[in-house]
Amino acid sequence: MPDSATTEMPQRHRLTLPAPDLRKRALRRRLPILLLVAVPSAFAAIYLFFVASNQYVSEAKFLVRGAESPGIRAGGIAEILGVGPALGAAETEARAVNEYLLSFDAISALPGAGVDLLAMFRREGVDPLSRLGVAKPSPETLRRYFRGKVKVIYDTNSGVTSLEAHAFAPRDAVLIARSLLRLGEARINRFNTRANDAALAAARQGITEAEAELGDIQRRLTGFRDRNRDIDPASTSAAQQILVGRLEAEMSVLRTDLRNMSGVLPRGSPQIAAMEGRISALQRQIDGERSKLTGRSNAVAPRLADFEELKLQQQFAANRYEAARLALELAHKQALKQQLFVVSVVEPNLPVKSTAPKRLSLWATITFGLFLTYGIGWLLLAGVREHEA
């Protein structure tokens, strides 16, 4: 008996809650997960599967190459440690072009290429969360939205750049991709022009200076010839020397004849007097011709020295001009070797089917993130309660 009484007493005094109270208590326990996980996940599903506008993606691939193919880059540990070769010109310019395609400059240049970004990003019928929300956005707002619609990815191993353009119409996507490719190619051409100008500037300056020096010496030579009325003092001097040599040879013959006549004829004979007169006249002629070479202010020798100095300067200037011309040709060939150009690997395609947004994967990611956030918060709250208890 006592045992049965003791066992029945708790049963008679046990509190039994009404069914509505039990449901309310269960609802209160489930309310956080419903509000923090289920409801946001449901709203995300409704938006992604029933409200979000379709987006079309046009993809293109290109690479920047030079006239001389770059060497194989070091990979793996060698590249991480920095023992591999430095970035080549093509890779450096490719990275620069990639940055340019997402810059304010590219965005401001697109309207000139026939791309109305505001009309494309604010199309009628596009859901408010996807479209550009400002009719007249600031450059920073437009650039931030543009970066969400255009993706530029560079592959360091192959050197290929992938360009993806997202838009709410297929033709808008392919137009954006094609226009960006043309802008990238134009930017590479500007790089080439700037590099060529820098490489050829010094060589062109050298050849300009050599031409000016050569022209100045040529004008001085012309003035020298005009003043002295002598085309070539060197030739004049040679001819003068030949003439003096002939006269001296003739003088030698006359003197020999005079000695022979002096041994036969008397000293005061007319023949000897005539011979002596001829010898005196010839000697005066020889002296006069020699004075033309040296000994007078207008002699050939001083003019010849000035002329030869000018000719030597002319030769030096001509050699310098030839060296400058060869340097210009070499610089031009070197600039051609360093020329860069864009190679289109995959042309922008006209999308047929919408591939964005990726509804299922986005919804799964959002739901998983909500569950993860809720779990972390629950663990933190449980820890706080346990600490207080």
SVG drawing of the C-alpha trace seen along z (x, -y; Angstrom):
<svg xmlns="http://www.w3.org/2000/svg" viewBox="-6 -91 141 93">
<polyline fill="none" stroke="black" stroke-width="0.4" points="0.0,0.0 2.5,-2.6 4.4,-1.9 1.3,-2.4 0.4,-5.6 3.7,-7.1 3.6,-6.2 0.2,-7.6 0.8,-10.9 3.0,-12.4 0.6,-11.4 -2.3,-13.2 -0.2,-16.4 1.5,-16.5 0.7,-19.7 -0.6,-19.1 -0.5,-22.1 -3.3,-22.7 -2.7,-22.0 -2.7,-25.6 0.0,-26.4 2.1,-23.6 1.8,-24.8 2.7,-28.3 5.8,-27.1 6.9,-25.0 6.3,-28.0 8.4,-30.2 11.3,-27.7 11.0,-27.6 10.4,-31.3 14.1,-32.3 15.0,-29.8 11.8,-30.7 12.6,-34.4 16.3,-34.2 16.5,-31.3 13.2,-30.1 11.7,-33.5 14.8,-35.1 15.4,-31.8 11.8,-31.9 12.1,-35.5 15.4,-34.8 13.8,-31.8 10.8,-34.0 13.1,-36.7 15.6,-34.4 13.0,-32.1 10.1,-34.5 11.4,-38.1 15.1,-38.3 15.6,-39.3 17.5,-37.0 21.0,-38.1 23.0,-37.1 26.7,-36.7 29.0,-37.3 32.5,-35.8 35.7,-36.6 39.3,-35.5 42.4,-37.4 46.1,-37.6 48.7,-40.3 51.7,-39.1 54.9,-40.6 56.8,-40.1 59.2,-37.9 57.5,-35.2 58.3,-35.5 60.2,-32.8 58.6,-30.2 57.9,-31.6 59.1,-29.9 56.3,-28.3 55.6,-26.9 58.2,-27.5 60.5,-29.3 57.9,-31.9 56.9,-32.3 60.4,-32.8 61.0,-35.3 63.9,-33.4 62.0,-33.2 62.3,-35.7 60.7,-39.1 57.4,-40.0 57.8,-40.3 56.6,-43.4 53.6,-41.5 52.5,-40.4 53.0,-43.8 50.9,-45.5 48.3,-42.7 47.8,-43.5 47.7,-47.2 45.0,-46.6 43.0,-44.5 43.0,-47.4 42.1,-49.8 39.0,-47.8 37.5,-48.3 38.6,-51.9 36.8,-55.3 38.6,-55.9 37.1,-52.8 33.6,-53.6 33.8,-57.1 35.1,-55.9 32.2,-53.3 29.6,-55.9 31.9,-57.1 32.0,-53.4 28.2,-53.3 27.5,-51.7 24.8,-53.4 25.5,-51.9 22.7,-53.8 20.1,-52.5 21.4,-49.0 21.6,-48.9 18.2,-50.6 16.1,-48.6 12.3,-48.5 11.1,-45.3 14.3,-44.7 13.7,-44.0 14.6,-46.9 17.3,-45.0 19.2,-44.1 18.9,-47.3 21.0,-50.4 18.9,-52.3 20.0,-55.9 19.0,-57.6 22.0,-60.0 24.6,-58.1 27.9,-59.5 31.1,-58.1 31.9,-56.2 28.4,-54.6 28.4,-53.7 31.9,-52.2 30.9,-50.1 27.8,-48.8 29.9,-48.3 32.4,-46.2 29.6,-44.0 28.6,-43.4 32.0,-43.1 34.6,-40.5 38.2,-40.5 40.2,-37.5 43.9,-37.0 45.5,-33.6 49.1,-33.9 50.0,-30.4 48.7,-30.9 48.7,-34.7 45.0,-34.5 42.6,-37.1 38.9,-36.2 36.4,-38.9 32.8,-38.4 30.1,-41.0 26.7,-40.6 23.6,-42.4 19.8,-42.1 19.7,-41.6 21.9,-39.3 22.9,-42.0 23.8,-44.4 26.2,-41.8 28.0,-41.1 28.2,-44.8 29.8,-45.6 32.3,-42.7 33.2,-43.7 33.6,-47.4 35.8,-46.6 38.0,-44.5 38.4,-47.3 39.2,-49.7 41.8,-47.3 43.4,-47.0 43.4,-50.8 45.1,-51.1 47.8,-48.6 48.4,-50.6 48.8,-53.7 51.4,-51.8 53.2,-50.8 53.2,-54.4 54.5,-55.8 57.2,-53.2 58.2,-53.7 58.4,-57.4 60.5,-57.1 62.9,-54.6 63.3,-56.6 63.4,-60.1 67.1,-59.9 68.0,-58.5 66.0,-61.1 67.6,-63.8 71.0,-62.5 70.3,-62.4 68.8,-65.9 72.0,-67.3 74.2,-65.4 72.2,-66.8 72.5,-70.3 76.2,-70.0 76.8,-68.5 74.7,-71.3 76.6,-74.0 79.9,-72.7 78.6,-72.3 77.6,-76.0 81.0,-77.0 82.7,-75.1 80.5,-76.8 81.3,-80.2 85.0,-79.4 84.9,-78.5 82.9,-81.6 85.3,-83.9 88.4,-82.3 87.0,-81.5 88.5,-78.1 86.4,-74.8 89.2,-72.6 92.4,-74.2 94.0,-70.8 93.6,-70.3 94.8,-73.8 97.9,-73.3 98.6,-70.0 98.3,-71.6 100.4,-74.5 103.1,-72.2 103.0,-70.3 103.4,-73.5 106.4,-74.6 108.0,-71.2 107.6,-71.5 109.1,-75.1 112.0,-73.9 112.6,-71.0 112.6,-73.5 115.0,-75.8 117.3,-72.9 117.4,-72.2 118.0,-75.9 120.9,-76.1 122.5,-73.0 122.2,-74.5 123.7,-77.8 126.7,-75.9 127.2,-74.2 126.9,-77.4 129.3,-79.2 132.0,-76.6 131.6,-77.2 130.6,-80.9 132.3,-84.0 130.8,-85.4 129.2,-88.6 127.6,-86.8 123.9,-87.5 122.9,-83.8 124.3,-83.7 122.6,-87.0 119.3,-85.7 119.6,-82.4 120.4,-84.2 117.3,-86.4 115.1,-83.3 116.5,-81.8 115.9,-85.1 112.3,-85.2 111.7,-81.6 113.1,-82.1 110.8,-85.0 107.9,-82.9 109.0,-80.1 109.2,-82.5 105.8,-83.9 104.2,-80.4 105.9,-79.5 104.7,-82.7 101.1,-81.6 101.7,-78.5 103.3,-80.2 104.6,-83.6 101.5,-85.7 98.3,-86.6 96.2,-84.9 98.6,-81.9 97.3,-78.4 99.0,-77.0 97.0,-79.0 93.8,-78.4 94.6,-74.7 95.1,-74.4 91.7,-76.0 90.1,-73.9 91.6,-70.6 90.3,-71.5 86.8,-72.1 87.0,-68.8 88.1,-67.0 85.2,-68.4 82.9,-67.5 84.1,-63.9 83.6,-63.7 80.1,-65.2 79.3,-62.7 80.5,-59.8 78.5,-61.1 75.4,-61.4 75.9,-57.8 76.3,-56.5 73.1,-58.4 71.2,-57.0 72.3,-53.4 71.3,-54.0 67.9,-55.2 67.4,-52.0 68.5,-49.9 66.2,-51.6 63.3,-51.2 64.0,-47.5 64.3,-47.1 61.0,-49.0 59.3,-46.6 60.6,-43.6 59.1,-45.1 55.7,-45.7 52.7,-44.3 49.4,-43.3 46.1,-41.8 45.4,-38.2 41.7,-37.3 41.5,-33.7 37.7,-33.6 35.5,-36.1 32.6,-37.6 29.6,-35.3 25.9,-36.3 24.3,-34.5 21.1,-32.6 20.2,-31.3 20.3,-33.2 23.1,-31.9 22.8,-34.4 21.9,-34.7 22.6,-31.1 19.4,-30.8 19.8,-27.4 23.4,-27.8 22.7,-31.3 19.7,-30.2 21.6,-27.2 24.5,-29.5 22.1,-32.0 20.3,-29.3 23.6,-27.7 24.9,-31.1 21.7,-31.7 21.9,-28.3 25.6,-28.9 24.9,-32.3 22.0,-31.0 24.1,-28.1 26.9,-30.4 24.5,-32.8 22.8,-30.0 26.1,-28.6 27.1,-32.0 23.8,-32.6 23.9,-29.2 27.4,-29.9 26.3,-33.2 23.3,-31.6 25.5,-28.8 27.9,-31.4 25.2,-33.3 23.7,-30.1"/>
</svg>
